[in-house]
Amino acid sequence: MKFTLLKAVRQYAEGNIAKHRANVQAYLDHSVAIAEHTDIIDSIGIELKKMAEYEDMLDVLDKYFS
């Protein structure tokens, strides 16, 4: 059970990193087409902060639960 739970948490964090990375890529590739985001720099910063949060989760998993 321990392995299953840790694997699920890892996949959750990795999935969220992938999601926020895709958002950043969309801002970079299609910034003109994203009308509701008038401040693209702030929007990218928010996505990067979210990615960092999930990267921190992975670091803690590796440090304390591997």
Distance bins in CASP14 RR format, pairs under 12 A and 6 or more apart:
PFRMAT RR
TARGET T0000
AUTHOR 0000-0000-0000
RMODE 2
METHOD distances of the structure
MODEL  1
1 7 0 0 0 0 0 1 0 0 0 0 0
1 8 0 0 0 0 0 1 0 0 0 0 0
2 8 0 0 0 0 0 1 0 0 0 0 0
2 9 0 0 0 0 0 1 0 0 0 0 0
2 65 0 0 0 0 1 0 0 0 0 0 0
2 66 0 0 0 0 0 1 0 0 0 0 0
3 9 0 0 0 0 0 1 0 0 0 0 0
3 10 0 0 0 0 0 1 0 0 0 0 0
3 65 0 0 0 0 0 1 0 0 0 0 0
3 66 0 0 0 0 0 1 0 0 0 0 0
4 10 0 0 0 0 0 1 0 0 0 0 0
4 11 0 0 0 0 0 1 0 0 0 0 0
5 11 0 0 0 0 0 1 0 0 0 0 0
5 12 0 0 0 0 0 1 0 0 0 0 0
5 61 0 0 0 0 0 1 0 0 0 0 0
5 65 0 0 0 0 1 0 0 0 0 0 0
6 12 0 0 0 0 0 1 0 0 0 0 0
6 13 0 0 0 0 0 1 0 0 0 0 0
6 57 0 0 0 0 0 1 0 0 0 0 0
6 58 0 0 0 0 0 1 0 0 0 0 0
6 60 0 0 0 0 0 1 0 0 0 0 0
6 61 1 0 0 1 0 0 0 0 0 0 0
6 62 0 0 0 0 0 1 0 0 0 0 0
6 64 0 0 0 0 0 1 0 0 0 0 0
6 65 1 0 1 0 0 0 0 0 0 0 0
6 66 0 0 0 0 1 0 0 0 0 0 0
7 13 0 0 0 0 0 1 0 0 0 0 0
7 14 0 0 0 0 0 1 0 0 0 0 0
7 61 0 0 0 0 1 0 0 0 0 0 0
7 65 0 0 0 0 0 1 0 0 0 0 0
7 66 0 0 0 0 0 1 0 0 0 0 0
8 14 0 0 0 0 0 1 0 0 0 0 0
8 15 0 0 0 0 0 1 0 0 0 0 0
8 61 0 0 0 0 0 1 0 0 0 0 0
9 15 0 0 0 0 0 1 0 0 0 0 0
9 16 0 0 0 0 0 1 0 0 0 0 0
9 54 0 0 0 0 0 1 0 0 0 0 0
9 57 1 0 0 1 0 0 0 0 0 0 0
9 58 0 0 0 0 1 0 0 0 0 0 0
9 60 0 0 0 0 1 0 0 0 0 0 0
9 61 1 0 0 1 0 0 0 0 0 0 0
9 62 0 0 0 0 0 1 0 0 0 0 0
9 64 0 0 0 0 0 1 0 0 0 0 0
9 65 0 0 0 0 1 0 0 0 0 0 0
10 16 0 0 0 0 0 1 0 0 0 0 0
10 17 0 0 0 0 0 1 0 0 0 0 0
10 54 0 0 0 0 0 1 0 0 0 0 0
10 55 0 0 0 0 0 1 0 0 0 0 0
10 57 0 0 0 0 1 0 0 0 0 0 0
10 58 1 0 0 1 0 0 0 0 0 0 0
10 59 0 0 0 0 0 1 0 0 0 0 0
10 60 0 0 0 0 0 1 0 0 0 0 0
10 61 1 0 1 0 0 0 0 0 0 0 0
10 62 0 0 0 0 1 0 0 0 0 0 0
10 65 0 0 0 0 1 0 0 0 0 0 0
10 66 0 0 0 0 0 1 0 0 0 0 0
11 17 0 0 0 0 0 1 0 0 0 0 0
11 18 0 0 0 0 0 1 0 0 0 0 0
11 54 0 0 0 0 0 1 0 0 0 0 0
11 57 0 0 0 0 0 1 0 0 0 0 0
11 58 0 0 0 0 0 1 0 0 0 0 0
11 61 0 0 0 0 0 1 0 0 0 0 0
12 18 0 0 0 0 0 1 0 0 0 0 0
12 19 0 0 0 0 0 1 0 0 0 0 0
12 53 0 0 0 0 0 1 0 0 0 0 0
12 54 0 0 0 0 1 0 0 0 0 0 0
12 57 0 0 0 0 1 0 0 0 0 0 0
12 58 0 0 0 0 0 1 0 0 0 0 0
12 61 0 0 0 0 0 1 0 0 0 0 0
13 19 0 0 0 0 0 1 0 0 0 0 0
13 20 0 0 0 0 0 1 0 0 0 0 0
13 50 0 0 0 0 0 1 0 0 0 0 0
13 51 0 0 0 0 1 0 0 0 0 0 0
13 52 0 0 0 0 0 1 0 0 0 0 0
13 53 0 0 0 0 1 0 0 0 0 0 0
13 54 1 0 1 0 0 0 0 0 0 0 0
13 55 1 0 0 1 0 0 0 0 0 0 0
13 56 0 0 0 0 1 0 0 0 0 0 0
13 57 1 0 1 0 0 0 0 0 0 0 0
13 58 1 0 1 0 0 0 0 0 0 0 0
13 59 0 0 0 0 1 0 0 0 0 0 0
13 60 0 0 0 0 1 0 0 0 0 0 0
13 61 1 0 0 1 0 0 0 0 0 0 0
13 62 0 0 0 0 0 1 0 0 0 0 0
14 20 0 0 0 0 0 1 0 0 0 0 0
14 21 0 0 0 0 0 1 0 0 0 0 0
14 51 0 0 0 0 0 1 0 0 0 0 0
14 54 1 0 0 1 0 0 0 0 0 0 0
14 55 0 0 0 0 1 0 0 0 0 0 0
14 57 0 0 0 0 1 0 0 0 0 0 0
14 58 1 0 0 1 0 0 0 0 0 0 0
14 61 0 0 0 0 0 1 0 0 0 0 0
15 21 0 0 0 0 1 0 0 0 0 0 0
15 22 0 0 0 0 1 0 0 0 0 0 0
15 50 0 0 0 0 0 1 0 0 0 0 0
15 51 0 0 0 0 0 1 0 0 0 0 0
15 54 1 0 0 1 0 0 0 0 0 0 0
15 55 0 0 0 0 0 1 0 0 0 0 0
15 57 0 0 0 0 0 1 0 0 0 0 0
15 58 0 0 0 0 0 1 0 0 0 0 0
16 22 0 0 0 0 0 1 0 0 0 0 0
16 23 0 0 0 0 0 1 0 0 0 0 0
16 47 0 0 0 0 0 1 0 0 0 0 0
16 50 1 0 0 1 0 0 0 0 0 0 0
16 51 1 0 0 1 0 0 0 0 0 0 0
16 52 0 0 0 0 0 1 0 0 0 0 0
16 53 0 0 0 0 1 0 0 0 0 0 0
16 54 1 0 1 0 0 0 0 0 0 0 0
16 55 0 0 0 0 1 0 0 0 0 0 0
16 56 0 0 0 0 0 1 0 0 0 0 0
16 57 0 0 0 0 1 0 0 0 0 0 0
16 58 0 0 0 0 0 1 0 0 0 0 0
17 23 0 0 0 0 0 1 0 0 0 0 0
17 24 0 0 0 0 0 1 0 0 0 0 0
17 47 0 0 0 0 0 1 0 0 0 0 0
17 48 0 0 0 0 0 1 0 0 0 0 0
17 50 0 0 0 0 1 0 0 0 0 0 0
17 51 1 0 1 0 0 0 0 0 0 0 0
17 52 0 0 0 0 1 0 0 0 0 0 0
17 53 0 0 0 0 1 0 0 0 0 0 0
17 54 1 0 1 0 0 0 0 0 0 0 0
17 55 1 0 0 1 0 0 0 0 0 0 0
17 56 0 0 0 0 0 1 0 0 0 0 0
17 57 0 0 0 0 1 0 0 0 0 0 0
17 58 0 0 0 0 1 0 0 0 0 0 0
18 24 0 0 0 0 0 1 0 0 0 0 0
18 25 0 0 0 0 0 1 0 0 0 0 0
18 47 0 0 0 0 0 1 0 0 0 0 0
18 50 0 0 0 0 0 1 0 0 0 0 0
18 51 0 0 0 0 1 0 0 0 0 0 0
18 54 0 0 0 0 1 0 0 0 0 0 0
18 55 0 0 0 0 0 1 0 0 0 0 0
19 25 0 0 0 0 0 1 0 0 0 0 0
19 26 0 0 0 0 0 1 0 0 0 0 0
19 47 0 0 0 0 1 0 0 0 0 0 0
19 50 0 0 0 0 1 0 0 0 0 0 0
19 51 0 0 0 0 1 0 0 0 0 0 0
19 54 0 0 0 0 1 0 0 0 0 0 0
20 26 0 0 0 0 0 1 0 0 0 0 0
20 27 0 0 0 0 0 1 0 0 0 0 0
20 43 0 0 0 0 0 1 0 0 0 0 0
20 44 0 0 0 0 1 0 0 0 0 0 0
20 45 0 0 0 0 1 0 0 0 0 0 0
20 46 0 0 0 0 1 0 0 0 0 0 0
20 47 1 0 1 0 0 0 0 0 0 0 0
20 48 1 0 0 1 0 0 0 0 0 0 0
20 49 0 0 0 0 1 0 0 0 0 0 0
20 50 1 0 1 0 0 0 0 0 0 0 0
20 51 1 0 1 0 0 0 0 0 0 0 0
20 52 0 0 0 0 1 0 0 0 0 0 0
20 53 0 0 0 0 1 0 0 0 0 0 0
20 54 1 0 0 1 0 0 0 0 0 0 0
20 55 0 0 0 0 0 1 0 0 0 0 0
21 27 0 0 0 0 0 1 0 0 0 0 0
21 28 0 0 0 0 0 1 0 0 0 0 0
21 44 0 0 0 0 0 1 0 0 0 0 0
21 47 1 0 0 1 0 0 0 0 0 0 0
21 48 0 0 0 0 1 0 0 0 0 0 0
21 50 0 0 0 0 1 0 0 0 0 0 0
21 51 1 0 0 1 0 0 0 0 0 0 0
21 52 0 0 0 0 0 1 0 0 0 0 0
21 54 0 0 0 0 0 1 0 0 0 0 0
21 55 0 0 0 0 0 1 0 0 0 0 0
22 28 0 0 0 0 0 1 0 0 0 0 0
22 29 0 0 0 0 0 1 0 0 0 0 0
22 30 0 0 0 0 0 1 0 0 0 0 0
22 47 0 0 0 0 1 0 0 0 0 0 0
22 50 0 0 0 0 0 1 0 0 0 0 0
22 51 0 0 0 0 0 1 0 0 0 0 0
23 29 0 0 0 0 0 1 0 0 0 0 0
23 30 0 0 0 0 0 1 0 0 0 0 0
23 31 0 0 0 0 0 1 0 0 0 0 0
23 34 0 0 0 0 1 0 0 0 0 0 0
23 37 0 0 0 0 1 0 0 0 0 0 0
23 40 0 0 0 0 0 1 0 0 0 0 0
23 43 0 0 0 0 1 0 0 0 0 0 0
23 44 0 0 0 0 1 0 0 0 0 0 0
23 45 0 0 0 0 0 1 0 0 0 0 0
23 46 0 0 0 0 1 0 0 0 0 0 0
23 47 1 0 1 0 0 0 0 0 0 0 0
23 48 0 0 0 0 1 0 0 0 0 0 0
23 49 0 0 0 0 0 1 0 0 0 0 0
23 50 0 0 0 0 1 0 0 0 0 0 0
23 51 0 0 0 0 1 0 0 0 0 0 0
24 30 0 0 0 0 0 1 0 0 0 0 0
24 31 0 0 0 0 0 1 0 0 0 0 0
24 34 0 0 0 0 0 1 0 0 0 0 0
24 37 0 0 0 0 0 1 0 0 0 0 0
24 40 0 0 0 0 0 1 0 0 0 0 0
24 41 0 0 0 0 0 1 0 0 0 0 0
24 43 0 0 0 0 1 0 0 0 0 0 0
24 44 1 0 1 0 0 0 0 0 0 0 0
24 45 0 0 0 0 1 0 0 0 0 0 0
24 46 0 0 0 0 1 0 0 0 0 0 0
24 47 1 0 1 0 0 0 0 0 0 0 0
24 48 1 0 0 1 0 0 0 0 0 0 0
24 49 0 0 0 0 0 1 0 0 0 0 0
24 50 0 0 0 0 1 0 0 0 0 0 0
24 51 1 0 0 1 0 0 0 0 0 0 0
24 52 0 0 0 0 0 1 0 0 0 0 0
25 31 0 0 0 0 0 1 0 0 0 0 0
25 34 0 0 0 0 0 1 0 0 0 0 0
25 44 0 0 0 0 0 1 0 0 0 0 0
25 47 0 0 0 0 1 0 0 0 0 0 0
25 48 0 0 0 0 0 1 0 0 0 0 0
25 51 0 0 0 0 0 1 0 0 0 0 0
26 32 0 0 0 0 0 1 0 0 0 0 0
26 33 0 0 0 0 1 0 0 0 0 0 0
26 34 1 0 0 1 0 0 0 0 0 0 0
26 37 0 0 0 0 1 0 0 0 0 0 0
26 40 0 0 0 0 0 1 0 0 0 0 0
26 43 0 0 0 0 1 0 0 0 0 0 0
26 44 0 0 0 0 0 1 0 0 0 0 0
26 47 0 0 0 0 1 0 0 0 0 0 0
27 33 0 0 0 0 1 0 0 0 0 0 0
27 34 1 0 0 1 0 0 0 0 0 0 0
27 36 0 0 0 0 0 1 0 0 0 0 0
27 37 1 0 0 1 0 0 0 0 0 0 0
27 38 0 0 0 0 0 1 0 0 0 0 0
27 39 0 0 0 0 0 1 0 0 0 0 0
27 40 1 0 1 0 0 0 0 0 0 0 0
27 41 0 0 0 0 1 0 0 0 0 0 0
27 42 0 0 0 0 0 1 0 0 0 0 0
27 43 1 0 0 1 0 0 0 0 0 0 0
27 44 1 0 1 0 0 0 0 0 0 0 0
27 45 0 0 0 0 1 0 0 0 0 0 0
27 46 0 0 0 0 0 1 0 0 0 0 0
27 47 1 0 0 1 0 0 0 0 0 0 0
27 48 0 0 0 0 0 1 0 0 0 0 0
28 34 0 0 0 0 0 1 0 0 0 0 0
28 40 0 0 0 0 1 0 0 0 0 0 0
28 41 0 0 0 0 0 1 0 0 0 0 0
28 43 0 0 0 0 0 1 0 0 0 0 0
28 44 1 0 0 1 0 0 0 0 0 0 0
28 47 0 0 0 0 0 1 0 0 0 0 0
28 48 0 0 0 0 0 1 0 0 0 0 0
29 40 0 0 0 0 0 1 0 0 0 0 0
29 44 0 0 0 0 0 1 0 0 0 0 0
30 37 0 0 0 0 0 1 0 0 0 0 0
30 40 0 0 0 0 0 1 0 0 0 0 0
31 37 1 0 0 1 0 0 0 0 0 0 0
31 38 0 0 0 0 0 1 0 0 0 0 0
31 39 0 0 0 0 0 1 0 0 0 0 0
31 40 1 0 1 0 0 0 0 0 0 0 0
31 41 0 0 0 0 0 1 0 0 0 0 0
31 43 0 0 0 0 1 0 0 0 0 0 0
31 44 0 0 0 0 1 0 0 0 0 0 0
32 38 0 0 0 0 0 1 0 0 0 0 0
32 40 0 0 0 0 1 0 0 0 0 0 0
33 40 0 0 0 0 0 1 0 0 0 0 0
34 40 1 0 0 1 0 0 0 0 0 0 0
34 43 0 0 0 0 1 0 0 0 0 0 0
34 44 0 0 0 0 0 1 0 0 0 0 0
36 43 0 0 0 0 1 0 0 0 0 0 0
37 43 1 0 1 0 0 0 0 0 0 0 0
37 44 0 0 0 0 1 0 0 0 0 0 0
37 45 0 0 0 0 0 1 0 0 0 0 0
37 46 0 0 0 0 1 0 0 0 0 0 0
37 47 0 0 0 0 0 1 0 0 0 0 0
39 45 0 0 0 0 1 0 0 0 0 0 0
39 46 0 0 0 0 1 0 0 0 0 0 0
40 46 0 0 0 0 0 1 0 0 0 0 0
40 47 0 0 0 0 0 1 0 0 0 0 0
41 47 0 0 0 0 0 1 0 0 0 0 0
41 48 0 0 0 0 0 1 0 0 0 0 0
42 48 0 0 0 0 0 1 0 0 0 0 0
42 49 0 0 0 0 0 1 0 0 0 0 0
43 49 0 0 0 0 0 1 0 0 0 0 0
43 50 0 0 0 0 0 1 0 0 0 0 0
44 50 0 0 0 0 0 1 0 0 0 0 0
44 51 0 0 0 0 0 1 0 0 0 0 0
45 51 0 0 0 0 1 0 0 0 0 0 0
45 52 0 0 0 0 1 0 0 0 0 0 0
46 52 0 0 0 0 0 1 0 0 0 0 0
46 53 0 0 0 0 0 1 0 0 0 0 0
47 53 0 0 0 0 0 1 0 0 0 0 0
47 54 0 0 0 0 0 1 0 0 0 0 0
48 54 0 0 0 0 0 1 0 0 0 0 0
48 55 0 0 0 0 0 1 0 0 0 0 0
49 55 0 0 0 0 0 1 0 0 0 0 0
49 56 0 0 0 0 0 1 0 0 0 0 0
50 56 0 0 0 0 0 1 0 0 0 0 0
50 57 0 0 0 0 0 1 0 0 0 0 0
51 57 0 0 0 0 0 1 0 0 0 0 0
51 58 0 0 0 0 0 1 0 0 0 0 0
52 58 0 0 0 0 0 1 0 0 0 0 0
52 59 0 0 0 0 0 1 0 0 0 0 0
53 59 0 0 0 0 0 1 0 0 0 0 0
53 60 0 0 0 0 0 1 0 0 0 0 0
54 60 0 0 0 0 0 1 0 0 0 0 0
54 61 0 0 0 0 0 1 0 0 0 0 0
55 61 0 0 0 0 0 1 0 0 0 0 0
55 62 0 0 0 0 0 1 0 0 0 0 0
56 62 0 0 0 0 0 1 0 0 0 0 0
56 63 0 0 0 0 0 1 0 0 0 0 0
57 63 0 0 0 0 0 1 0 0 0 0 0
57 64 0 0 0 0 0 1 0 0 0 0 0
57 65 0 0 0 0 0 1 0 0 0 0 0
58 64 0 0 0 0 0 1 0 0 0 0 0
58 65 0 0 0 0 0 1 0 0 0 0 0
58 66 0 0 0 0 0 1 0 0 0 0 0
59 65 0 0 0 0 0 1 0 0 0 0 0
59 66 0 0 0 0 0 1 0 0 0 0 0
60 66 0 0 0 0 0 1 0 0 0 0 0
END
